C-alpha cells in the first residue's frame, strides 16, 4: 500500500512534534548540567527546524523540500550529539531525532 504525500505530511507533523518535545526536554535538562552547551545548541536548532517543518507541512509550502532538508540536517546533528551521552533525556532525544530524519527523508523522496 502506497502512502500519499498528504498522508506523509501528516506523519511528518506528528513526528516533528514528538522530536520537538524530546529536544525541549533534553535542552531543559542539559541546561542544568555543565559541559552540555553544544547539546543544548543542537537541541535548540532542532526545535526551530521542527517548528518550521510543521508549519511548512500544514500550509503545503512551496519551499517544503528545502525546509525538510534543513530539518533533516538539524535532526542529524542533534542525534549525533545526543548519542554521545548516556543521559536518558539525551538518548530519548537522539531516538526522536533519528525517527524525524527518516520520515522527513521519506517525504522529500515523495515530492
Secondary structure by P-SEA (a helix, b strand, c coil): ccccaaaaaaaaaaaaaaaaaaaaaaaaaaaacccaaaaaaaaaaaaaaaaaaaaaaaacccaaaaaaaaaaaaaaaaaaaaaacccaaaaaaaaaaaaaaaaaaaaaaac
